[in-house]
Amino acid sequence: KKEELIGAAGVDSVLKGLKVKGILMGKDYPVALLGHRTVKTGDVIDGFTVTEITRTGVTLSYGGRTFQLSIE
């Protein structure tokens, strides 16, 4: 497991590859289709932690920063 932080250019590159394709607001918890992966709150994708899933998008955290990805 990679623990080192990636540089700013690497963060941008990873974020560009993480597209929110869909969101399902289930009765137990919401899930999102992030690229080709199904994720829920708490999952880690390429070092980014899924911190929130709403009807409009996904919030990720990485290195003390947060990033909002809107559904496409």
All heavy atoms as an XYZ file, in Angstrom:
537
protein
N       0.857     -1.189      0.000
C       0.000      0.000      0.000
C       0.891      1.236      0.000
O       1.784      1.363      0.813
C      -0.904     -0.028      1.233
C      -1.911      1.072      1.259
C      -2.850      0.892      2.448
C      -3.755      2.076      2.541
N      -4.656      2.005      3.656
N       0.604      2.154     -0.922
C       1.402      3.370     -1.050
C       0.945      4.411     -0.043
O      -0.195      4.807     -0.037
C       1.220      3.923     -2.462
C       2.500      4.180     -3.180
C       2.176      4.710     -4.550
C       3.458      4.965     -5.293
N       3.237      5.465     -6.613
N       1.831      4.838      0.829
C       1.480      5.817      1.854
C       1.974      7.215      1.513
O       1.534      8.180      2.095
C       2.059      5.395      3.217
C       1.429      4.134      3.781
C      -0.052      4.282      4.081
O      -0.506      5.388      4.418
O      -0.771      3.285      3.951
N       2.929      7.314      0.562
C       3.482      8.631      0.255
C       2.494      9.465     -0.541
O       1.694      8.949     -1.306
C       4.799      8.484     -0.496
C       4.639      7.795     -1.820
C       5.954      7.317     -2.396
O       6.687      6.628     -1.688
O       6.221      7.644     -3.557
N       2.549     10.767     -0.334
C       1.645     11.679     -1.036
C       2.148     11.916     -2.451
O       3.343     12.011     -2.689
C       1.548     13.009     -0.288
C       0.910     12.964      1.091
C       0.912     14.346      1.712
C      -0.498     12.427      1.022
N       1.207     12.014     -3.380
C       1.580     12.329     -4.758
C       1.589     13.845     -4.928
O       0.928     14.556     -4.194
C       0.626     11.652     -5.766
C      -0.836     11.985     -5.478
C       0.826     10.158     -5.787
C      -1.834     11.378     -6.434
N       2.341     14.333     -5.898
C       2.438     15.770     -6.128
C       1.158     16.347     -6.709
O       0.241     15.630     -7.083
N       1.103     17.661     -6.799
C      -0.090     18.363     -7.281
C      -0.479     17.911     -8.690
O      -1.655     17.718     -8.983
C       0.128     19.870     -7.239
N       0.508     17.735     -9.554
C       0.213     17.294    -10.921
C      -0.372     15.883    -10.898
O      -1.281     15.565    -11.668
C       1.467     17.336    -11.773
N       0.125     15.054     -9.993
C      -0.395     13.690     -9.853
C      -1.816     13.692     -9.336
O      -2.645     12.905     -9.785
N      -2.124     14.590     -8.387
C      -3.483     14.708     -7.852
C      -4.438     15.084     -8.979
O      -5.488     14.471     -9.149
C      -3.548     15.754     -6.708
C      -4.988     16.106     -6.366
C      -2.826     15.225     -5.468
N      -4.075     16.087     -9.771
C      -4.917     16.506    -10.894
C      -5.133     15.360    -11.874
O      -6.237     15.157    -12.373
C      -4.298     17.705    -11.621
C      -4.387     18.987    -10.810
O      -5.204     19.048     -9.869
O      -3.630     19.922    -11.116
N      -4.085     14.609    -12.144
C      -4.167     13.494    -13.079
C      -5.123     12.416    -12.565
O      -5.962     11.916    -13.322
C      -2.769     12.905    -13.289
O      -2.840     11.765    -14.101
N      -5.018     12.075    -11.280
C      -5.894     11.070    -10.697
C      -7.342     11.555    -10.711
O      -8.260     10.825    -11.095
C      -5.466     10.702     -9.256
C      -6.514      9.840     -8.578
C      -4.121      9.987     -9.272
N      -7.568     12.818    -10.321
C      -8.930     13.361    -10.278
C      -9.581     13.369    -11.661
O     -10.778     13.108    -11.792
C      -8.937     14.765     -9.684
C      -8.668     14.836     -8.182
C      -8.537     16.279     -7.735
C      -9.748     14.124     -7.386
N      -8.795     13.672    -12.703
C      -9.344     13.676    -14.064
C      -9.824     12.286    -14.465
O     -10.743     12.153    -15.260
C      -8.299     14.184    -15.060
C      -8.138     15.683    -15.021
C      -7.122     16.158    -16.030
C      -6.925     17.653    -15.875
N      -5.854     18.161    -16.711
N      -9.197     11.262    -13.911
C      -9.573      9.892    -14.230
C     -10.748      9.381    -13.411
O     -11.275      8.306    -13.697
N     -11.167     10.118    -12.382
C     -12.265      9.691    -11.521
C     -13.537     10.442    -11.901
O     -13.773     11.552    -11.438
C     -11.921      9.943    -10.045
C     -10.747      9.141     -9.490
C     -10.455      9.574     -8.058
C     -11.016      7.648     -9.548
N     -14.312      9.876    -12.766
C     -15.558     10.496    -13.231
C     -16.737      9.856    -12.513
O     -16.836      8.635    -12.455
C     -15.724     10.301    -14.741
C     -14.556     10.816    -15.564
C     -14.463     12.308    -15.538
C     -13.352     12.781    -16.457
N     -13.015     14.154    -16.279
N     -17.643     10.696    -12.010
C     -18.851     10.191    -11.354
C     -19.875      9.888    -12.448
O     -20.433     10.791    -13.058
C     -19.426     11.211    -10.341
C     -20.657     10.643     -9.653
C     -18.376     11.599     -9.307
N     -20.092      8.603    -12.700
C     -20.985      8.165    -13.770
C     -22.417      7.974    -13.279
O     -23.351      8.015    -14.074
C     -20.482      6.852    -14.372
C     -19.081      6.938    -14.932
C     -19.048      7.786    -16.165
C     -17.670      7.728    -16.798
N     -17.563      8.597    -17.938
N     -22.593      7.752    -11.975
C     -23.929      7.557    -11.442
C     -23.914      7.457     -9.927
O     -22.874      7.187     -9.335
N     -25.077      7.707     -9.331
C     -25.228      7.634     -7.882
C     -26.535      6.916     -7.578
O     -27.563      7.200     -8.201
C     -25.225      9.037     -7.241
C     -23.844      9.673     -7.424
C     -25.593      8.971     -5.759
C     -23.757     11.113     -7.001
N     -26.477      5.990     -6.639
C     -27.666      5.272     -6.200
C     -27.854      5.542     -4.713
O     -26.995      5.215     -3.901
C     -27.507      3.768     -6.443
C     -28.648      2.887     -5.944
C     -29.941      3.211     -6.683
C     -28.301      1.420     -6.114
N     -28.959      6.194     -4.383
C     -29.258      6.503     -2.983
C     -30.055      5.333     -2.400
O     -31.282      5.337     -2.418
C     -30.045      7.808     -2.873
C     -29.337      9.026     -3.462
S     -27.724      9.391     -2.764
C     -28.196     10.060     -1.176
N     -29.351      4.309     -1.935
C     -29.994      3.129     -1.373
C     -30.575      3.414      0.002
O     -30.271      4.428      0.630
N     -31.414      2.493      0.483
C     -32.027      2.725      1.797
C     -31.020      2.577      2.933
O     -31.174      3.203      3.978
C     -33.236      1.808      2.007
C     -32.907      0.368      2.239
C     -34.155     -0.392      2.618
C     -33.742     -1.808      2.966
N     -34.728     -2.593      3.589
N     -29.979      1.766      2.754
C     -28.970      1.593      3.799
C     -27.843      2.620      3.697
O     -27.438      3.202      4.685
C     -28.388      0.185      3.753
C     -29.428     -0.875      4.094
O     -30.296     -0.588      4.945
O     -29.376     -1.962      3.504
N     -27.334      2.818      2.503
C     -26.266      3.793      2.270
C     -26.166      4.069      0.774
O     -26.508      3.220     -0.040
C     -24.923      3.310      2.824
C     -24.504      1.956      2.318
C     -23.797      1.829      1.126
C     -24.816      0.796      3.025
C     -23.421      0.601      0.647
C     -24.443     -0.451      2.548
C     -23.742     -0.544      1.364
O     -23.378     -1.770      0.888
N     -25.693      5.273      0.414
C     -25.548      5.586     -1.005
C     -24.283      4.956     -1.592
O     -23.300      4.738     -0.883
C     -25.447      7.113     -1.016
C     -24.878      7.458      0.320
C     -25.389      6.411      1.272
N     -24.340      4.656     -2.873
C     -23.162      4.183     -3.594
C     -23.014      5.026     -4.861
O     -23.991      5.591     -5.354
C     -23.236      2.680     -3.958
C     -23.214      1.816     -2.723
C     -24.440      2.374     -4.809
N     -21.788      5.121     -5.340
C     -21.516      5.896     -6.549
C     -20.736      5.030     -7.524
O     -19.937      4.179     -7.120
C     -20.720      7.150     -6.216
N     -20.977      5.266     -8.796
C     -20.183      4.645     -9.844
C     -19.111      5.658    -10.222
O     -19.395      6.690    -10.832
C     -21.061      4.287    -11.042
C     -20.370      3.566    -12.190
C     -19.753      2.255    -11.698
C     -21.345      3.296    -13.316
N     -17.897      5.384     -9.776
C     -16.760      6.282     -9.967
C     -15.851      5.631    -11.001
O     -15.140      4.674    -10.689
C     -16.048      6.472     -8.629
C     -15.233      7.716     -8.396
C     -16.038      8.976     -8.634
C     -14.666      7.723     -6.992
N     -15.937      6.110    -12.230
C     -15.245      5.432    -13.324
C     -15.910      4.094    -13.546
O     -17.111      4.025    -13.770
N     -15.167      3.017    -13.411
C     -15.708      1.665    -13.572
C     -15.897      0.960    -12.227
O     -16.167     -0.222    -12.180
C     -14.792      0.842    -14.484
C     -13.412      0.665    -13.924
N     -12.446      1.638    -14.050
C     -12.850     -0.344    -13.220
C     -11.336      1.215    -13.453
N     -11.557      0.023    -12.941
N     -15.718      1.704    -11.103
C     -15.804      1.111     -9.768
C     -17.035      1.589     -9.013
O     -17.420      2.746     -9.110
C     -14.571      1.490     -8.948
C     -13.283      0.987     -9.530
C     -12.133      1.551     -8.754
N     -11.421      2.465     -9.635
C     -10.193      2.871     -9.444
N      -9.538      2.524     -8.375
N      -9.611      3.664    -10.302
N     -17.614      0.702     -8.234
C     -18.701      1.066     -7.344
C     -18.093      1.330     -5.970
O     -17.355      0.489     -5.450
C     -19.740     -0.075     -7.253
O     -20.222     -0.363     -8.562
C     -20.906      0.323     -6.378
N     -18.381      2.514     -5.399
C     -17.776      2.895     -4.124
C     -18.847      3.352     -3.140
O     -19.939      3.768     -3.533
C     -16.727      4.016     -4.292
C     -15.583      3.564     -5.181
C     -17.358      5.289     -4.841
N     -18.493      3.266     -1.851
C     -19.346      3.790     -0.790
C     -18.472      4.648      0.126
O     -17.244      4.635      0.009
C     -20.030      2.665     -0.022
C     -19.091      1.738      0.716
C     -19.865      0.592      1.337
C     -18.998     -0.340      2.143
N     -17.755     -0.765      1.577
N     -19.092      5.383      1.025
C     -18.356      6.234      1.957
C     -17.352      5.386      2.742
O     -17.683      4.310      3.219
C     -19.329      6.937      2.917
O     -20.258      7.694      2.143
C     -18.596      7.872      3.873
N     -16.118      5.885      2.815
C     -15.054      5.176      3.519
C     -14.123      4.406      2.606
O     -13.016      4.065      3.005
N     -14.566      4.134      1.383
C     -13.699      3.423      0.439
C     -12.526      4.304      0.030
O     -12.625      5.532      0.026
C     -14.479      3.010     -0.812
C     -15.421      1.843     -0.571
O     -15.397      1.256      0.532
O     -16.192      1.521     -1.496
N     -11.408      3.675     -0.315
C     -10.217      4.393     -0.766
C      -9.955      4.011     -2.219
O      -9.839      2.835     -2.551
C      -8.993      4.060      0.117
C      -7.744      4.773     -0.395
C      -9.272      4.434      1.563
N      -9.891      5.027     -3.074
C      -9.642      4.845     -4.499
C      -8.392      5.634     -4.878
O      -8.364      6.857     -4.744
C     -10.848      5.355     -5.341
C     -12.135      4.664     -4.927
C     -10.583      5.195     -6.828
C     -12.165      3.171     -5.179
N      -7.349      4.936     -5.315
C      -6.093      5.581     -5.727
C      -5.570      6.529     -4.651
O      -5.037      7.606     -4.959
C      -6.276      6.331     -7.058
C      -6.626      5.385     -8.208
O      -6.215      4.219     -8.159
O      -7.307      5.827     -9.142
N      -5.739      6.185     -3.383
C      -5.247      7.007     -2.274
C      -6.230      8.051     -1.782
O      -6.019      8.676     -0.751
N      -7.331      8.268     -2.505
C      -8.354      9.237     -2.123
C      -9.452      8.517     -1.344
O      -9.933      7.475     -1.783
C      -8.980      9.897     -3.368
C      -8.051     10.815     -4.104
C      -7.061     10.315     -4.939
C      -8.171     12.184     -3.955
C      -6.206     11.161     -5.614
C      -7.328     13.046     -4.638
C      -6.340     12.537     -5.458
N      -9.867      9.087     -0.206
C     -10.928      8.496      0.599
C     -12.268      9.123      0.238
O     -12.380     10.350      0.173
C     -10.653      8.713      2.103
O      -9.384      8.139      2.428
C     -11.732      8.060      2.965
N     -13.270      8.282      0.001
C     -14.630      8.760     -0.274
C     -15.224      9.195      1.066
O     -15.424      8.375      1.958
C     -15.498      7.655     -0.915
C     -16.916      8.154     -1.148
C     -14.873      7.166     -2.218
N     -15.458     10.492      1.233
C     -15.954     11.002      2.515
C     -17.451     11.275      2.514
O     -18.078     11.278      3.571
C     -15.207     12.277      2.942
O     -15.308     13.246      1.904
C     -13.744     11.984      3.228
N     -18.034     11.505      1.335
C     -19.469     11.764      1.266
C     -19.977     11.481     -0.139
O     -19.291     11.746     -1.123
C     -19.770     13.220      1.629
C     -21.245     13.553      1.671
C     -21.522     15.002      2.056
O     -20.644     15.868      1.862
O     -22.635     15.260      2.529
N     -21.202     10.944     -0.199
C     -21.888     10.752     -1.474
C     -23.264     11.388     -1.335
O     -24.005     11.071     -0.407
C     -22.033      9.254     -1.822
C     -20.650      8.601     -1.970
C     -22.845      9.082     -3.111
C     -20.685      7.096     -2.121
N     -23.564     12.323     -2.230
C     -24.874     12.977     -2.239
C     -25.522     12.745     -3.596
O     -24.911     12.156     -4.488
C     -24.744     14.500     -1.994
O     -24.067     15.088     -3.116
C     -23.992     14.807     -0.708
N     -26.731     13.255     -3.766
C     -27.439     13.101     -5.046
C     -26.717     13.810     -6.190
O     -26.915     13.472     -7.356
C     -28.855     13.656     -4.939
C     -29.725     12.851     -4.013
C     -31.162     13.375     -4.006
N     -31.947     12.764     -2.955
C     -32.422     11.529     -2.985
N     -32.182     10.773     -4.014
N     -33.125     11.061     -1.977
N     -25.872     14.787     -5.874
C     -25.228     15.583     -6.924
C     -23.759     15.250     -7.158
O     -23.175     15.727     -8.128
C     -25.347     17.084     -6.613
O     -24.747     17.345     -5.344
C     -26.793     17.519     -6.593
N     -23.145     14.477     -6.263
C     -21.740     14.166     -6.475
C     -21.081     13.441     -5.325
O     -21.740     12.979     -4.391
N     -19.763     13.378     -5.404
C     -18.942     12.642     -4.448
C     -17.873     13.580     -3.892
O     -17.285     14.366     -4.635
C     -18.269     11.426     -5.136
C     -17.343     10.688     -4.196
C     -19.322     10.473     -5.690
N     -17.632     13.497     -2.581
C     -16.554     14.256     -1.950
C     -15.437     13.273     -1.589
O     -15.687     12.228     -0.987
C     -17.045     14.972     -0.674
O     -18.140     15.815     -1.020
C     -15.937     15.811     -0.052
N     -14.215     13.636     -1.988
C     -13.033     12.831     -1.691
C     -12.093     13.630     -0.815
O     -12.069     14.866     -0.872
C     -12.297     12.472     -2.985
C     -13.082     11.758     -4.076
C     -12.226     11.635     -5.340
C     -13.524     10.395     -3.612
N     -11.307     12.943      0.004
C     -10.263     13.627      0.768
C      -8.926     12.965      0.472
O      -8.851     11.759      0.224
C     -10.558     13.602      2.266
O     -10.484     12.292      2.766
N      -7.880     13.794      0.501
C      -6.527     13.310      0.228
C      -5.540     14.319      0.789
O      -5.628     15.508      0.478
C      -6.312     13.149     -1.283
C      -4.932     12.664     -1.620
C      -4.632     11.314     -1.568
C      -3.926     13.548     -1.959
C      -3.368     10.848     -1.855
C      -2.655     13.107     -2.248
C      -2.385     11.746     -2.193
O      -1.118     11.293     -2.472
N      -4.647     13.867      1.627
C      -3.595     14.732      2.153
C      -4.125     15.965      2.878
O      -3.549     17.037      2.769
N      -5.247     15.836      3.587
C      -5.806     16.958      4.330
C      -6.644     17.914      3.488
O      -7.138     18.912      3.992
N      -6.814     17.608      2.207
C      -7.620     18.449      1.316
C      -8.871     17.690      0.899
O      -8.896     16.462      0.921
C      -6.817     18.824      0.070
C      -5.613     19.686      0.395
C      -4.734     19.931     -0.809
N      -5.474     20.551     -1.898
C      -5.075     20.528     -3.166
N      -3.973     19.917     -3.499
N      -5.791     21.122     -4.093
N      -9.917     18.427      0.511
C     -11.130     17.780      0.001
C     -11.364     18.202     -1.441
O     -10.972     19.298     -1.862
C     -12.363     18.138      0.846
O     -12.550     19.559      0.839
C     -12.231     17.659      2.281
N     -11.995     17.305     -2.182
C     -12.245     17.512     -3.599
C     -13.679     17.102     -3.902
O     -14.119     16.031     -3.482
C     -11.291     16.672     -4.451
C      -9.842     16.930     -4.146
C      -9.181     16.199     -3.170
C      -9.141     17.912     -4.814
C      -7.853     16.437     -2.882
C      -7.804     18.165     -4.529
C      -7.161     17.432     -3.556
N     -14.403     17.964     -4.615
C     -15.794     17.698     -4.997
C     -15.819     17.219     -6.448
O     -15.266     17.879     -7.321
C     -16.629     18.977     -4.905
C     -16.784     19.528     -3.517
C     -17.749     18.712     -2.688
O     -17.400     18.251     -1.626
N     -18.949     18.517     -3.169
N     -16.464     16.091     -6.684
C     -16.663     15.602     -8.041
C     -18.155     15.575     -8.299
O     -18.903     14.924     -7.576
C     -16.087     14.186     -8.202
C     -14.598     14.007     -7.943
C     -14.210     12.544     -8.083
C     -13.771     14.865     -8.882
N     -18.610     16.304     -9.314
C     -20.030     16.346     -9.652
C     -20.367     15.224    -10.610
O     -19.540     14.814    -11.431
C     -20.388     17.690    -10.284
O     -20.176     18.722     -9.364
N     -21.624     14.769    -10.523
C     -22.073     13.727    -11.435
C     -22.091     14.291    -12.853
O     -22.378     15.448    -13.072
C     -23.461     13.183    -11.016
C     -23.794     11.921    -11.785
C     -24.533     14.233    -11.172
C     -24.971     11.156    -11.225
N     -21.705     13.448    -13.796
C     -21.654     13.884    -15.205
C     -22.978     13.688    -15.880
O     -23.682     12.756    -15.621
C     -20.577     13.112    -15.945
C     -19.197     13.438    -15.406
C     -18.098     12.997    -16.330
O     -18.312     12.106    -17.169
O     -17.022     13.550    -16.220
